[in-house]
Amino acid sequence: MTRSRGPATAAFAAVAVLSLVVLFSPRGPSPASGLGHLDKVVHLTLFALLAATARWRFGPAPAVLLAVCAYAPLSELVQGLALPGRQADWYDGVADLTGVALGWLLVSRLLRAPDDRPRATASR
């Protein structure tokens, strides 16, 4: 029996659109700029959601993981070179890739078939 990809497709599409808005909307000085590292939390969370939904939708294909990983530095490059009021930030890239790893690993663990999970062995 195959599972429907509809919910996974919808979730991935929604997060992909959200990432486009969050990462590529030009902006001026933000009142949130005084909130310390909140920006890094946003980056980590966004890329964790993106990786998690990509893993859920497309499976464990290495090319999918590579694509999500490549999107992180590319988004920073675009921010730094082409968007008014935005700048590239090395630490945003680190937060992005940390989010990718966390999201991918979490969903990989959750989607693992029950037969694939390690079994506890009884000690005698």
Secondary structure as the mmCIF struct_conf table of DSSP 4:
data_model
#
loop_
_struct_conf.conf_type_id
_struct_conf.id
_struct_conf.beg_label_comp_id
_struct_conf.beg_label_asym_id
_struct_conf.beg_label_seq_id
_struct_conf.end_label_comp_id
_struct_conf.end_label_asym_id
_struct_conf.end_label_seq_id
HELX_LH_PP_P HELX_LH_PP_P1 THR A 2 SER A 4
BEND BEND1 ARG A 5 ARG A 5
HELX_RH_AL_P HELX_RH_AL_P1 GLY A 6 PHE A 24
HELX_RH_3T_P HELX_RH_3T_P1 PRO A 31 GLY A 34
BEND BEND2 LEU A 35 LEU A 35
TURN_TY1_P TURN_TY1_P1 GLY A 36 HIS A 37
HELX_RH_AL_P HELX_RH_AL_P2 LEU A 38 PHE A 58
BEND BEND3 PRO A 60 PRO A 60
HELX_RH_AL_P HELX_RH_AL_P3 PRO A 62 ALA A 82
TURN_TY1_P TURN_TY1_P2 PRO A 84 GLY A 85
HELX_RH_AL_P HELX_RH_AL_P4 TRP A 90 LEU A 111
BEND BEND4 ARG A 112 ARG A 112
HELX_RH_3T_P HELX_RH_3T_P2 PRO A 114 ASP A 116
BEND BEND5 ARG A 117 ARG A 117
HELX_LH_PP_P HELX_LH_PP_P2 PRO A 118 SER A 123
#
